[in-house]
C-alpha cells in the first residue's frame, strides 16, 4: 500500500519501538519478529502518531536535516504499511 502525503501513519497496535541495550539500537518489535532500526527510521517512527500527516513528518525531518526527505519517508512508511506494521489513520 502506497501512503500519500495526506496519510496519517501510526504504528500497528501490537508493534512498538524499543531501545535494545545489547545492540545499542532501536528495534521495531511486533508479535512475529523484530526489525533493527537505523537512527533515521527510529526518528520517522517516533513521529508516526496518527495525527501528523506523512507530509508533516517529512517536513519536520526535512527541517532538521536541511533536505527534502518526502520521497524517502513515503517509501519507508509505505513498505511498513505493506507489512501491516503501519496503518493509515486517515481512512
Number of C-alpha atoms within 10 A of each C-alpha: 13 14 23 16 16 13 21 23 28 24 24 15 10 9 18 16 18 14 14 12 8 6 9 8 14 19 19 20 16 15 8 6 8 13 11 17 17 11 10 11 16 18 14 17 21 14 20 21 14 17 14 18 23 25 19 18 25 23 18 15 20 15 12 9 10 10 11 13 18 18 11 11 24 19 15 16 27 21 16 18 20 13 11 14 21 23 24 23 15 13 6
